[in-house]
Amino acid sequence: MRGTRGTAACTGPPGLAELRALAPLHARAQGIPADRCRAVLSRVRSAHGEGPDAWPAVWSRAGDALAARGRHLDAVRHYALARFPHPDGPARERAQRLCVSSFDRWRSTRPDIGRAEIEPPGGTGRFTAWTAGLSRSAPRPLILVCGGIVSVKEQWAPLLARAAALGTAVAVTELPGVGENTLPYDTAAPAMLGALLDHLADRADVGRTHAVALSFGGHLALRAALTDRRITGVSTVGAPVRHFFRDAGQQARIPATTAHTLARLTGHPPADVLPALRDWALAPPELDRLARLPVTYVAALRDEIVPLTDAAVLMRDPAARRRLLVVDDAHGAPDHLGRIRPLLLGSALRGLGVHPVRRTALEAVAGLRRGGRGRVRT
């Protein structure tokens, strides 16, 4: 997530300049062409509000036009940008609803893609997941997917469509407070992944689950794996582990979008949210317990959110089962998506022990070699 540096202590929401800087990253991740992104951005005059030239209205009109032509998946991508970084009023809330409903229309002709609605015990909220490849008669190992604090589950449509070819089940969901997830984002949040596995246990081999979980989703998955051994591996990009939560100097440079989104999700004031999350850091004994867990971690040299030292923390135990790729990029490695996506998916297939031909091909696309910066180290 690119953005203006040194803004974490601000009390105002992210401005238009920061959202403009972030939009190409998220557009590229969803397959929106760069020229299309520039054309939409050229019509935006304000970051917030309900006006016709405000961010959510402009992106939503682009989505409406696509939906009217029956291009529902393309509409989903534009609605996801319209609600970015999170709903803060009627216009972005409308975009969030249309993002889900347009995805539902897209998947209506794909009977293998289903919808799971889960309400964990405790009555604190509920969340949903899109699923594919489920079977009661022949349950497959599961790839569980979760994005970060601004990523909706609908952006994973291409992976859901490939579940049959991968030979796995797939479930994609969202962090608490993101999209349709109404659970609180707190220290109990990782339990939601266990609730999802419980829900799918009769249609997927959840005892073999590999989490492809990005950024804060990676932190959630690592924490869940501490107590749920059904999660047998994690592949992530830029997951906060320890120093993000403890390094005040690093926190002072975090973009306003990150601070304000975390504040909204956790309920803390923007100026106080980062110190309030100090106890979310994985402690040394917890890191020791995770040494058994295969983890593939992509770190970016110019990450403006998560420090490189968080990747180093995971690599500190030479006996730990780790694969590390370091690239010269910003948070999320947006300029390396053509390499990162095959790496994450190939690592998941390898961890689950399925489809050796496909995973070998994916890892070849990722350019896996041993040793050196920008290469995978095992």
Secondary structure, DSSP 8 states (H G I E B T S, - for coil): ----TT-TT--S---HHHHHHHHHHHHHHHT--HHHHHHHHTT--BSSSSSTTBHHHHHHHHHHHHHHTT-HHHHHHHHHHHT-S---SHHHHHHHHHHHHHHHHHHTT-TT-EEEEE--TTSS--EEEEEES--SSS-EEEEEEE--TT--GGGGHHHHHTHHHHTSEEEEE--TTSTT--S--STTTTHHHHHHHHHHTTTEEEEEEEEEE-THHHHHHHHHHHH-TTEEEEEEES---SHHHH-HHHHTTS-HHHHHHHHHHH---TTTHHHHTGGGS--HHHHHHGGGS-EEEEEETT-SSS-HHHHHHHHS-TTS-EEEEEESSSTT-GGGHHHHHHHHHHHHHHHHT--HHHHHHHHHHTT--BSSTTSBB-
